[in-house]
């Protein structure tokens, strides 16, 4: 709902001449400078809050000030009872700014060149499809690493407040004054391939979450899935188990990939 409301106001102020979004592009330097500094201060305040006024018992220090600042002190820091700081920075600011800036660059290119290049259209559509998928399936986001495990520190909060709106939108930023003309056929190929990749990304997460929600009993592509039961020991010494999906998009091609790419980072070493 917040996504829809945000778009309603964005398009309304543009349609009625109240605010021209291309102004944002003209002042990106000032905006990003303010975000970099302001977000740094924000992360410092989060660090202090985690020490003096944590929102829950799911917080604590590693004993290393650098790690605590970078990784975060609290999993779910809140202002009051309902304002979740991590959710706001991730969803309401980071993801929403990604979508708005993508359209903003499209508008700016039209003002500069009198038309929108097919490369800009493909870029904007793919970004909007991805972000819209995110908000449409926002409930699924609660089971991801960002929300379930990553604490609210510099890594997540500064990243969503600065890295996402600046780096993730940079293709559109570049295309404003450097339009690339793909041609109808190539543009359609890239668009279809991009949408297919977004769908696969979504369906991988959906399969995994449905698999765990049903304790391995959900069908994957119409068949009972194969799985691995893994055990692990918590920091308190408690032994627990988890199930890993090996069917669907983690199937034979993943096994083939692992056979060919046996090292994670440094070939022959790690």
VOPAGU-2260 file (C-alpha; in pm, 1 decimal, decimal comma):
REM VOPAGU-2260
SITE   aa  ch    i         X         Y         Z
SITE  UNK   A    0       0,0       0,0       0,0
SITE  UNK   A    1     283,1     242,3      85,1
SITE  UNK   A    2     433,6     169,3    -256,2
SITE  UNK   A    3     108,2     256,5    -433,7
SITE  UNK   A    4      55,2     572,0    -226,5
SITE  UNK   A    5     411,8     688,0    -292,9
SITE  UNK   A    6     365,1     647,8    -666,7
SITE  UNK   A    7      30,8     827,2    -653,5
SITE  UNK   A    8     186,0    1136,4    -494,6
SITE  UNK   A    9     496,1    1122,3    -713,3
SITE  UNK   A   10     292,3    1118,6   -1034,6
SITE  UNK   A   11      42,1    1373,0    -900,7
SITE  UNK   A   12     301,4    1639,6    -815,4
SITE  UNK   A   13     466,1    1582,6   -1154,7
SITE  UNK   A   14     139,8    1584,7   -1350,2
SITE  UNK   A   15      15,8    1909,3   -1195,8
SITE  UNK   A   16     349,5    2087,5   -1217,5
SITE  UNK   A   17     402,8    2108,7    -842,1
SITE  UNK   A   18     747,6    1950,7    -862,7
SITE  UNK   A   19     964,8    1842,8   -1154,0
SITE  UNK   A   20    1146,9    1516,9   -1066,9
SITE  UNK   A   21    1432,3    1602,9   -1302,3
SITE  UNK   A   22    1539,3    1861,6   -1044,1
SITE  UNK   A   23    1657,9    1567,9    -836,6
SITE  UNK   A   24    1901,1    1472,1   -1113,2
SITE  UNK   A   25    2030,9    1829,5   -1129,9
SITE  UNK   A   26    2119,3    1818,3    -759,8
SITE  UNK   A   27    2239,3    1458,8    -722,7
SITE  UNK   A   28    2577,7    1570,0    -592,6
SITE  UNK   A   29    2424,7    1766,8    -305,9
SITE  UNK   A   30    2165,9    1497,0    -235,9
SITE  UNK   A   31    2418,3    1212,9    -220,6
SITE  UNK   A   32    2658,7    1419,6     -11,5
SITE  UNK   A   33    2379,9    1486,4     239,0
SITE  UNK   A   34    2282,9    1118,6     239,5
SITE  UNK   A   35    2641,0    1002,9     295,5
SITE  UNK   A   36    2696,1    1234,9     590,9
SITE  UNK   A   37    2345,1    1209,0     736,1
SITE  UNK   A   38    2340,0     830,8     713,7
SITE  UNK   A   39    2677,7     810,3     888,2
SITE  UNK   A   40    2541,5    1016,0    1177,0
SITE  UNK   A   41    2228,6     799,0    1174,4
SITE  UNK   A   42    2437,7     481,9    1206,7
SITE  UNK   A   43    2634,0     634,0    1495,6
SITE  UNK   A   44    2305,8     705,4    1673,0
SITE  UNK   A   45    2194,1     346,6    1610,7
SITE  UNK   A   46    2516,9     224,9    1766,9
SITE  UNK   A   47    2464,1     443,8    2074,1
SITE  UNK   A   48    2098,7     338,1    2100,4
SITE  UNK   A   49    2199,7     -26,7    2092,0
SITE  UNK   A   50    2420,1      32,7    2394,2
SITE  UNK   A   51    2200,4     255,8    2607,9
SITE  UNK   A   52    1839,8     185,9    2499,8
SITE  UNK   A   53    1794,8    -139,7    2304,1
SITE  UNK   A   54    1440,7    -209,8    2185,3
SITE  UNK   A   55    1450,4    -578,9    2277,3
SITE  UNK   A   56    1667,8    -852,1    2420,6
SITE  UNK   A   57    1776,8    -942,0    2065,9
SITE  UNK   A   58    2075,1    -710,3    2083,5
SITE  UNK   A   59    2425,2    -705,4    2220,9
SITE  UNK   A   60    2790,3    -627,2    2166,2
SITE  UNK   A   61    3059,7    -845,2    2011,8
SITE  UNK   A   62    3319,4    -665,1    2218,4
SITE  UNK   A   63    3467,4    -499,6    1909,4
SITE  UNK   A   64    3355,7    -142,3    1841,5
SITE  UNK   A   65    3424,6    -166,9    1466,7
SITE  UNK   A   66    3223,9    -486,8    1425,3
SITE  UNK   A   67    2941,1    -349,9    1640,8
SITE  UNK   A   68    2920,1     -32,4    1433,7
SITE  UNK   A   69    2947,2    -208,7    1097,9
SITE  UNK   A   70    2724,0    -507,3    1171,0
SITE  UNK   A   71    2488,6    -339,8    1418,0
SITE  UNK   A   72    2386,2    -374,1    1779,6
SITE  UNK   A   73    2016,6    -456,8    1739,3
SITE  UNK   A   74    1826,9    -690,5    1508,8
SITE  UNK   A   75    1502,9    -489,3    1519,6
SITE  UNK   A   76    1561,5    -139,3    1659,8
SITE  UNK   A   77    1238,4      53,2    1699,9
SITE  UNK   A   78    1115,0     400,5    1778,8
SITE  UNK   A   79     811,9     348,0    1998,7
SITE  UNK   A   80     629,1      19,6    1954,6
SITE  UNK   A   81     554,3      17,0    1583,2
SITE  UNK   A   82     822,2     211,9    1392,0
SITE  UNK   A   83    1079,2     -46,2    1280,5
SITE  UNK   A   84    1396,2     138,3    1182,6
SITE  UNK   A   85    1546,2    -143,2     973,3
SITE  UNK   A   86    1226,5    -202,3     777,1
SITE  UNK   A   87    1194,6     170,3     708,0
SITE  UNK   A   88    1549,6     208,8     578,4
SITE  UNK   A   89    1534,1    -111,3     371,9
SITE  UNK   A   90    1182,6     -97,9     229,5
SITE  UNK   A   91    1037,2     248,9     257,9
SITE  UNK   A   92    1355,1     436,4     170,6
SITE  UNK   A   93    1602,3     209,9      -9,7
SITE  UNK   A   94    1366,1      17,5    -236,4
SITE  UNK   A   95    1126,5     306,2    -295,2
SITE  UNK   A   96    1407,9     546,2    -385,2
SITE  UNK   A   97    1536,8     286,4    -632,8
SITE  UNK   A   98    1206,2     289,9    -820,4
SITE  UNK   A   99    1153,3     666,6    -805,1
SITE  UNK   A  100    1505,3     748,2    -924,3
SITE  UNK   A  101    1473,8     504,4   -1214,9
SITE  UNK   A  102    1170,7     697,5   -1342,5
SITE  UNK   A  103    1335,0    1030,2   -1260,1
SITE  UNK   A  104    1627,0     951,4   -1490,8
SITE  UNK   A  105    1382,5     853,9   -1761,9
SITE  UNK   A  106    1206,7    1191,0   -1729,1
SITE  UNK   A  107    1538,9    1377,2   -1734,2
SITE  UNK   A  108    1655,2    1202,3   -2050,0
SITE  UNK   A  109    1332,8    1303,2   -2222,1
SITE  UNK   A  110    1392,0    1666,7   -2123,0
SITE  UNK   A  111    1752,0    1658,9   -2246,7
SITE  UNK   A  112    1705,9    1467,1   -2573,7
SITE  UNK   A  113    1338,2    1507,5   -2651,8
SITE  UNK   A  114    1288,2    1132,2   -2640,2
SITE  UNK   A  115    1359,6     827,8   -2426,5
SITE  UNK   A  116    1610,5     577,9   -2567,9
SITE  UNK   A  117    1510,6     214,1   -2586,0
SITE  UNK   A  118    1800,1     126,6   -2352,6
SITE  UNK   A  119    1659,7     364,0   -2089,5
SITE  UNK   A  120    1313,0     214,3   -2130,3
SITE  UNK   A  121    1446,7    -139,7   -2083,7
SITE  UNK   A  122    1651,0     -32,0   -1782,6
SITE  UNK   A  123    1357,6     149,0   -1620,5
SITE  UNK   A  124    1105,3    -129,1   -1687,3
SITE  UNK   A  125    1333,6    -397,6   -1542,7
SITE  UNK   A  126    1402,0    -193,1   -1231,3
SITE  UNK   A  127    1031,5    -123,4   -1181,5
SITE  UNK   A  128     943,8    -490,3   -1233,5
SITE  UNK   A  129    1202,4    -593,1    -973,9
SITE  UNK   A  130    1100,4    -334,6    -714,3
SITE  UNK   A  131     727,9    -394,3    -773,6
SITE  UNK   A  132     788,6    -767,4    -725,2
SITE  UNK   A  133     961,5    -684,5    -399,4
SITE  UNK   A  134     666,1    -488,6    -262,8
SITE  UNK   A  135     406,9    -729,9    -404,1
SITE  UNK   A  136     577,2   -1017,5    -223,3
SITE  UNK   A  137     702,3    -811,5      69,5
SITE  UNK   A  138     589,2   -1078,9     314,7
SITE  UNK   A  139     847,7   -1312,7     165,1
SITE  UNK   A  140    1118,7   -1060,2     246,6
SITE  UNK   A  141    1074,0   -1128,9     617,0
SITE  UNK   A  142    1243,5   -1466,7     573,6
SITE  UNK   A  143    1550,8   -1330,9     396,6
SITE  UNK   A  144    1893,5   -1273,1     550,2
SITE  UNK   A  145    1840,7    -895,0     555,3
SITE  UNK   A  146    1548,3    -907,6     794,0
SITE  UNK   A  147    1594,1   -1238,1     976,3
SITE  UNK   A  148    1967,2   -1223,3    1053,9
SITE  UNK   A  149    2137,7    -896,3     956,8
SITE  UNK   A  150    2141,0    -640,0    1236,2
SITE  UNK   A  151    2067,8    -273,5    1182,2
SITE  UNK   A  152    2414,4    -125,6    1150,5
SITE  UNK   A  153    2628,0      53,1     893,7
SITE  UNK   A  154    2622,7    -248,4     660,3
SITE  UNK   A  155    2245,5    -255,1     616,3
SITE  UNK   A  156    2125,7      95,5     705,3
SITE  UNK   A  157    2396,3     301,4     534,4
SITE  UNK   A  158    2374,8      61,9     243,8
SITE  UNK   A  159    2000,5     113,2     198,6
SITE  UNK   A  160    2015,5     488,2     256,6
SITE  UNK   A  161    2316,3     555,6      30,3
SITE  UNK   A  162    2436,9     252,9    -166,5
SITE  UNK   A  163    2098,8     146,6    -307,5
SITE  UNK   A  164    1982,1     487,9    -437,5
SITE  UNK   A  165    2325,7     575,6    -577,7
SITE  UNK   A  166    2483,9     253,2    -707,5
SITE  UNK   A  167    2178,4      41,7    -788,8
SITE  UNK   A  168    2031,0     322,8    -998,3
SITE  UNK   A  169    2361,0     418,1   -1164,4
SITE  UNK   A  170    2281,3     257,5   -1504,6
SITE  UNK   A  171    1992,4     500,5   -1547,7
SITE  UNK   A  172    2203,8     788,5   -1418,2
SITE  UNK   A  173    2463,9     715,6   -1685,9
SITE  UNK   A  174    2209,9     669,6   -1964,6
SITE  UNK   A  175    2060,6    1017,6   -1913,6
SITE  UNK   A  176    2342,3    1181,9   -2110,3
SITE  UNK   A  177    2478,3     869,2   -2281,3
SITE  UNK   A  178    2177,7     706,6   -2451,6
SITE  UNK   A  179    2241,3     370,4   -2611,6
SITE  UNK   A  180    2023,9     272,0   -2906,5
SITE  UNK   A  181    1970,8    -102,8   -2896,4
SITE  UNK   A  182    1715,3    -149,6   -3169,9
SITE  UNK   A  183    1376,3    -309,9   -3119,3
SITE  UNK   A  184    1490,1    -672,3   -3146,9
SITE  UNK   A  185    1784,3    -649,5   -2903,8
SITE  UNK   A  186    1584,2    -435,6   -2661,5
SITE  UNK   A  187    1308,3    -698,3   -2651,0
SITE  UNK   A  188    1561,0    -980,8   -2602,3
SITE  UNK   A  189    1720,6    -800,8   -2307,5
SITE  UNK   A  190    1382,1    -712,7   -2160,7
SITE  UNK   A  191    1249,5   -1069,1   -2181,0
SITE  UNK   A  192    1574,4   -1214,5   -2045,3
SITE  UNK   A  193    1571,9    -964,5   -1757,9
SITE  UNK   A  194    1211,2   -1036,8   -1663,4
SITE  UNK   A  195    1284,1   -1411,0   -1678,6
SITE  UNK   A  196    1579,4   -1367,0   -1439,9
SITE  UNK   A  197    1363,6   -1165,7   -1200,4
SITE  UNK   A  198    1099,2   -1438,4   -1209,1
SITE  UNK   A  199    1357,3   -1710,3   -1140,8
SITE  UNK   A  200    1493,2   -1506,5    -848,9
SITE  UNK   A  201    1142,3   -1477,0    -706,6
SITE  UNK   A  202    1050,6   -1840,2    -765,9
SITE  UNK   A  203    1371,9   -1965,9    -602,9
SITE  UNK   A  204    1283,4   -1776,2    -286,1
SITE  UNK   A  205     920,1   -1886,8    -305,8
SITE  UNK   A  206    1012,2   -2253,8    -345,2
SITE  UNK   A  207    1256,5   -2241,1     -55,8
SITE  UNK   A  208    1016,4   -2065,4     178,9
SITE  UNK   A  209     720,5   -2286,8      90,8
SITE  UNK   A  210     943,0   -2592,6     133,2
SITE  UNK   A  211    1042,5   -2487,6     484,0
SITE  UNK   A  212     693,6   -2368,6     578,8
SITE  UNK   A  213     552,0   -2715,0     506,3
SITE  UNK   A  214     852,3   -2896,0     656,3
SITE  UNK   A  215     950,2   -3036,5     318,4
SITE  UNK   A  216     603,9   -3152,4     214,4
SITE  UNK   A  217     530,7   -2891,0     -52,0
SITE  UNK   A  218     542,7   -2999,8    -415,5
SITE  UNK   A  219     818,7   -2852,7    -631,1
SITE  UNK   A  220     735,0   -2845,7   -1000,8
SITE  UNK   A  221     455,9   -3094,8    -932,7
SITE  UNK   A  222     674,9   -3351,6    -758,5
SITE  UNK   A  223     783,5   -3432,8    -405,7
SITE  UNK   A  224    1114,5   -3248,4    -351,2
SITE  UNK   A  225    1448,6   -3399,6    -259,5
SITE  UNK   A  226    1618,8   -3255,6      45,5
SITE  UNK   A  227    1916,7   -3264,0     276,9
SITE  UNK   A  228    1874,3   -3261,8     653,8
SITE  UNK   A  229    2158,3   -3059,2     804,6
SITE  UNK   A  230    2244,8   -3032,3    1172,6
SITE  UNK   A  231    2423,7   -2745,3    1341,9
SITE  UNK   A  232    2521,9   -2635,8    1691,0
SITE  UNK   A  233    2420,3   -2295,7    1831,4
SITE  UNK   A  234    2645,5   -2069,7    2036,8
SITE  UNK   A  235    2474,9   -2204,9    2348,1
SITE  UNK   A  236    2573,7   -2561,1    2257,8
SITE  UNK   A  237    2226,2   -2669,9    2148,4
SITE  UNK   A  238    2209,2   -2903,7    1848,1
SITE  UNK   A  239    1941,3   -2820,2    1592,0
SITE  UNK   A  240    1851,4   -2937,5    1243,8
SITE  UNK   A  241    1733,3   -2772,7     924,8
SITE  UNK   A  242    1619,4   -2894,5     584,9
SITE  UNK   A  243    1778,4   -2780,3     260,3
SITE  UNK   A  244    1592,5   -2793,8     -69,5
SITE  UNK   A  245    1777,8   -2969,6    -351,5
SITE  UNK   A  246    1493,8   -2980,3    -608,4
SITE  UNK   A  247    1350,9   -2709,8    -833,6
SITE  UNK   A  248    1595,2   -2431,9    -929,4
SITE  UNK   A  249    1864,2   -2596,2    -701,9
SITE  UNK   A  250    1852,1   -2914,5    -911,0
SITE  UNK   A  251    2091,6   -3094,3   -1147,4
SITE  UNK   A  252    2230,7   -2775,7   -1300,1
SITE  UNK   A  253    2339,0   -2655,6    -958,5
SITE  UNK   A  254    2518,2   -2987,9    -902,4
SITE  UNK   A  255    2683,1   -2957,2   -1243,8
SITE  UNK   A  256    2796,0   -2603,5   -1158,9
SITE  UNK   A  257    2946,9   -2718,7    -826,8
SITE  UNK   A  258    3136,8   -2995,4   -1005,2
SITE  UNK   A  259    3289,9   -2749,0   -1249,8
SITE  UNK   A  260    3340,2   -2457,5   -1008,6
SITE  UNK   A  261    3489,1   -2625,6    -703,7
SITE  UNK   A  262    3639,8   -2315,9    -544,4
SITE  UNK   A  263    3453,0   -2021,8    -398,3
SITE  UNK   A  264    3708,4   -1740,4    -418,8
SITE  UNK   A  265    4070,1   -1835,0    -496,6
SITE  UNK   A  266    4112,4   -2122,8    -746,6
SITE  UNK   A  267    4304,7   -2410,5    -597,4
SITE  UNK   A  268    4298,6   -2262,2    -247,1
SITE  UNK   A  269    3947,1   -2169,5    -131,0
